[in-house]
Structures are given as structure tokens and as C-alpha cells.
Amino acid sequence: MRKVLSTAAVVAFIICSTSGCADLDSARTTTIGDACQKAIQEQNEAWSDHDASEEKIREAETKGLNECKDLDEWSTAVSYNPGSVGYEELSLEEAANSIYLACSSVDAERSTPVCADAGQRGYLDES
């Protein structure tokens, strides 16, 4: 399952990069709140635990999407903790572009603050 997620993230990144939906000027100056940072760190720990169940990872991802206030904060936090989404390295732009996979697998209804913001900004469009 983790390999499928990584492949899907790469595909989503390529699509989003070529469509030009990555406008991250505001994210570059975003500070990370304590709740968001803690949630992303816990998500990083879940991804790093090879014995973690898919359910544990999903719960950690959901918490990150809930605790971060918007896409900019989430992207900034994830770029500093690339293991939280299964990568060894991740730029700010790559982090923002990976939101499609996170929201589609954990919050397709866009009920979390991060996915709602990403949807409003066009990051979750399938085109």
C-alpha cells in the first residue's frame, strides 16, 4: 500500500506541476503552529514505524490535516518533516502538490481545514 501511495503522489505531483497549480509565495512565510507541528511529527513517527498499520498511518494523517490551519501551514510542516508523507526529501512545492494524495486517501469529503483550503485553491482538481 505504501508503494502505491508513493507512486500516486509522484503522478499527482507531475500533473499539478505541469498544470501550474503550485503558487507557494504565501507558504514560504508561513509559521507552523505547535498543534500542527506536533501532529506532523506524530505522522512522521507513524510512517517511520515499519510495524505501523495502515489504520494508524491514516489516523496520523487525518490528525495532521485537522490540526494544521490551511494548506500553507501543512505544506511548510511537511516539507520540514518529509518522512511524514513517506519521503526522504521534499521541497515546499512538492509538499503542496502531494496534498492531492493526502486528501483523496484520507479526506475525500474535504472536511479538514487543510483539504478544504486545498480544494478552494484548486489543488484537488482532477484536471
Secondary structure, 3 states (H helix, E strand, C coil): CHHHHHHHHHHHHHHHHHHCCCCCCCHHHCCCCHHHHHHHHHHHHHHHCCCCCHHHHHHHHHHHHHHCCCHHHHHHHHHHCHHHHCCCCCCHHHHHHCHHHHHHHHCCCCCCHHHHHHHHCCCCCCC
